């Protein structure tokens, strides 16, 4: 039996880890929620504006750069 296949610890070192993964996931969720609300209800955009403002606040706190095309 091959030792590389039986040892899962050696495979972990090959996986790249993303710094700030939780923050990026949260920003992605907020972006998707903002777009979903904006396309669902075009007459009232208060929730969409709230989500986009929260997205910008999270990105500033995490020092992540996003384009302000929202």
C-alpha positions in Angstrom: 0.0 0.0 0.0 1.3 3.5 -0.9 2.1 5.6 2.1 1.0 8.9 0.4 -2.5 7.5 -0.2 -2.9 6.1 3.3 -1.6 9.3 5.1 -4.3 12.0 4.8 -2.0 14.5 6.6 0.4 14.7 3.6 -2.6 15.7 1.4 -3.5 18.6 3.7 -0.3 20.4 2.9 -1.2 20.4 -0.8 -4.4 22.3 -0.1 -4.1 26.1 -0.4 -5.7 28.0 2.4 -7.4 31.3 1.7 -6.8 34.2 4.2 -10.1 35.6 5.4 -12.2 32.9 3.9 -15.1 33.5 6.3 -15.2 37.2 5.4 -15.1 36.5 1.7 -18.0 34.0 2.1 -20.0 36.6 4.0 -19.3 39.3 1.4 -20.4 36.9 -1.3 -23.6 36.1 0.5 -24.4 39.8 1.0 -23.7 40.5 -2.7 -26.0 37.7 -3.8 -28.7 38.8 -1.4 -28.4 42.4 -2.6 -28.8 41.3 -6.2 -31.6 38.9 -5.5 -33.6 41.5 -3.6 -32.9 44.2 -6.2 -34.1 42.0 -9.1 -37.1 40.6 -7.2 -38.6 43.9 -6.1 -37.5 46.8 -8.3 -40.0 49.3 -6.8 -38.6 49.2 -3.3 -34.9 49.0 -3.0 -34.5 49.7 0.7 -33.4 46.1 1.5 -31.0 46.1 -1.4 -29.4 49.3 -0.2 -29.1 48.0 3.3 -27.3 44.8 2.1 -25.0 46.8 -0.2 -24.1 49.2 2.7 -23.4 46.2 5.0 -21.3 44.7 2.2 -19.2 47.8 2.0 -18.9 48.0 5.8 -17.7 44.4 6.0 -15.2 45.0 3.2 -13.8 48.1 4.8 -13.4 46.3 8.2 -11.6 43.3 6.5 -9.6 45.6 4.3 -10.9 44.0 1.1 -11.3 46.0 -2.1 -14.5 45.9 -4.0 -15.8 47.9 -6.9 -18.5 50.3 -6.0 -20.7 49.5 -9.1 -23.5 48.1 -6.9 
